[in-house]
Amino acid sequence: MSGLNNKLKVSVIFTTYNAHEWLEKVLWGYSVQTYPDFEIVIADDGSDERTKAVIEKIKKETGLSIQHVWHPDDGFKKCEILNRAILTAKNEYLIFSDGDCIPRNDFVAEHILHAKEGLYLTGSCIRLPMSTSETIDKDDILTNRCFNWKWLTDHGLPTKRKNIKLKAKKRWAGLLNFITPARTNFTGGNASAWKKDILAVNGFDQRMQWGGLDREIGVRLKNLGIKGKHVRYNAHIIHLEHARGYKDPEMVARNKALRIANAKNKVIKTEYGINLILDEQK
């Protein structure tokens, strides 16, 4: 790690909603990170008291620095709570993930290693079936065993080609990230950027609900002149399975239309972002 980046302070932001069992597993993953200088900002889209209880328990047991940003449940308001979390974050560099994504112990370190002015970083995830998601326990996470290819496949992970990236050796990660045909779309479950750049585009567009809201902010970052860089083969997370009752094809179509229009019109700053929260606070 470069001398500059090993002193970088970072805020890890991720959302959650009434998934306290998954959240506990995720927080155990952050408790064993090799890069220590980070805080966690949990963007809670209206969970009940069980989520707060898990957060307090993990804070007490691990000493993790956790800020819990919550608003009342009023439907799917992920973009709004993300914007509130961005404003709450204390540090200059932001890593974005989800409350159902367990990080490998070098996840934060890999994002920090590759952080550079004028870039945002974007990764991917290994999606686990429900049986594997339920099997993983605290010890599997603390030992990093749940990132072992054989352990995962023995416990139900399909041996699909897209999952093979978990087997990539670090020495090959740079080349594989360079040659991958995947686009450098901003992926909300595994991405990072400078806070000043996120503020410059006014954060997430609060008109958007589920389906492509992360990719849309990436379009505006690119319009600002920020380039995307892959960390697909080195910054690993595993995604715990869950129901998606909020999935709506019409919503996805509206989000896609907005993203395409913003790309075409070179829109940098949404009028429906962080400014709405700042206006509310005046």
N, C-alpha and C positions, 0 to 999 in steps of 0.2 A: 504494500500500500504506500502511495506517495506520501511525502512529508506533509503536503498540504492537506490531503484528504483524511489523514489519520487524526486530524484535529477538528474535523467537521462535526458539528452537532446537528442531529437530525430528529425530526418528528415523524413517527409512523402513524398514519391515519387509516382507520378502517371502520366500516359500518357494521352495525348489528341490529337485529330485531327479533326479540323473543326466541333466541337460540342459545340459551345459557350453557347448555352442555357442550355445544360446539365451541362457544367462546372460551370456555375453560381450557379446552385442548389447545386452542390457538395461543392463548396467553402462556401456557407452559412452553410452547415453542419459542416465544420471545424471551423467556426466562433463561435460556441457554445460548443466547446469541454470542458470537465471538467478538463482535464490535459492541462495546459497552455504552457509548455516549449517545443514548437516544431516549426519547420519551415516547409514550403511546398516547394517542388521542382517539378515544372511542366515540364514534359518531353514532349515537343511539337514536333510531327513528321511532321512539315511543314504546320501548320495551317495558314490561312490568318489573316489579321489585326483585324478581329472581336474578335478573341481569346485574342489578346493582350489588346484590349479595355476592355473586361470583367475583365481581371486580374487587370488592373489599377483601374478600378471602385471599385472592391471588396477590394483591398488593401487600397484605400482611405476611404471607408466606414467602414471597420472593423479593420484596423490596423494589419491584418494578415501579418506575415513574409513570403513573397512569392518570390522565385527565378524562373524565366521563362527561361528554357533552350530550345532553338529552333534551328532547322536546316532546310534548304530548302526542299521542298517536292520533294522526289525522289522515290516515291513508299513506300511500307510498310517497314520501317526501325526502327521498334519499339525497337529492341534489341540495336541498335546503340544509339538511343536517351536515352534509359534507362541507358546505360553505361556512357554517358555524364552527366546525372543527378546524378548518383552515385559519380562520380568524383567531381561534384559541391557541393554535400551535405556537410554541415559543421559539422555534428554531428556523434557520434559514433554508434548510433543505428538507423536502417532504417526500416520504415514501408512502404510496397508496396501496392498500391491500383490502381484504375483506375479512369479516369476523367468522368466516367458515374456511379460511385458508391457513393451514399450519406452515410456518416458515422453517426451512432447513436452518441449521445453526449458523450458517454463513450468509444468510439471506441479506441482512442489513449490511454486512461487510462488503458483499459483492456490489450492492448499489452504491455504496460510498466509494469503493475503489474506482468505479467508472464514472462517477459524477463529474461533470465538466460544464463550464459556462457555455451557453448556446445549445445545450442538449437537454432532452428528456430521455429517460430510459424506459424501455418497455419489455416485459417478459411474458410468461405464459404460466400455465399450471397443469398439474397432473390431476385429472378428475377421477376420483375414487367412486366405486360403486357403494351402495348403502351398507352392504355387509362389511366391507373393509373399513368404512368410516366408523361404524359402531365398534369394530374390534379394537381399533387403536386406543391404547390407554396411556396414562401419564408416563409410565416407565418407557414405553415405546418412543415417546416424544423426547424425554430427557436424554435418552441414550442415542437419539437420532436413528434408531433402528427402523422407524417407519419410513425412512427414505432409502432403505436398502432394497435394491431391485428384487432380489430373491425373496425377501420377507414380504414385499408387497404382492408379488405374483403368487406366492404361496397362500396369501390371504385374500385372493380374489381379484387383483388388478389384471385386466385383460392385457395380453402381450401385443398390443397394437403398435403400429409404427410411430404414432404421435407420442406414445409414452416412452419410447426408447431414449428420448433426450435426457431422461433422468440418469441414464448410464454414461453419459458423456464425461470423459476425463477433463479436468480443468485445463490441462495444457492444450486441449483441442477446442475449448469453448469459444475463444476469439474467432477462430476460422469458421466454426460452425455458425456462429452468430452472423458473420459476414456473408456467408454464402446461402443462408436460408432464404427461400423464396417468399416467406411471410412478410407482409407489409409492416412497417413500423407504426402501427396504430397504437394509440394510448390505451392500455388495458388496465382498467381500474383495480383489478385484483393483484396486479404486479407491475407497478410503474413508479417512477420517481421524477421529481422536477424541483427547480428552485422556487421557493415561495414567492419571490418577486415576480417570476414569470407567470405563476398561477394568478397572482393579484393583477398583473397587467392585462390578462384576458377576462378579468372579473369573475373568476371561478367557474363553477358549474352552472349551466343554464337551468333555472328552477322551473321552467315550463316542462322540462323533460322528465318522464317517468322511466320505467324499466325498459331497457333495450337500446344500447348504443350511446348512453349518456356520457360514458368515458371516451368513446371514440370521437364524439363531437368536440369535447374540450381539446382533444389532440389536434383536430383540424384547426382550431383557433390558435393553438400554440404554434403550429406550422405557419399559419398566416402571419404570426408575429415574427417569424424568422428562426424559431427554435426547431432544431432537427431532432428526429427520433433515432435512437440507437438501441439495438437488441441486447437483452441480457437473458435470452431464452434458455441458453445452455449452461448458465452458471448461477443465476439467482432463482432458486427452486422453491416452490410451494406446492403443497398437496391440498386439493379442494375436497372438502367433505360434502357428501351428497345431502340434498334436502329438497322438499317440495317447493314449487314455484307457483303459488296461487295467484300471484300478481301478474303473471305473463298474459299479455294481450296483444294479438297481431295488429290491431288498429293502432295501438300505442306505439308499437315498434315502427310501423309505417310512417307515422307522424314524425317520430324522432329521426328516421332516415331522411325524410324530406327536408327537415330543418338542417341536418348535417350537410346534405348535398348543396343546399342553397348557400350555406355559410362558406363552403369550400369554393363554390362558383363566384360568390361575391366578395371573397377575401375578407370576410368578417373577422375581426380580432377580438372585439369586446362585446359580450352579450349585454343587453340592457336589463336582463332578468337574472342577475347573479348576486354577487356579494354586496353590491350597492343597495339591494333591497333590505338586507339585514342592517347595514350601516344607517340607512334612512330610518329604519324602525327604532334604532338605538339613540337617535338624536333627541 
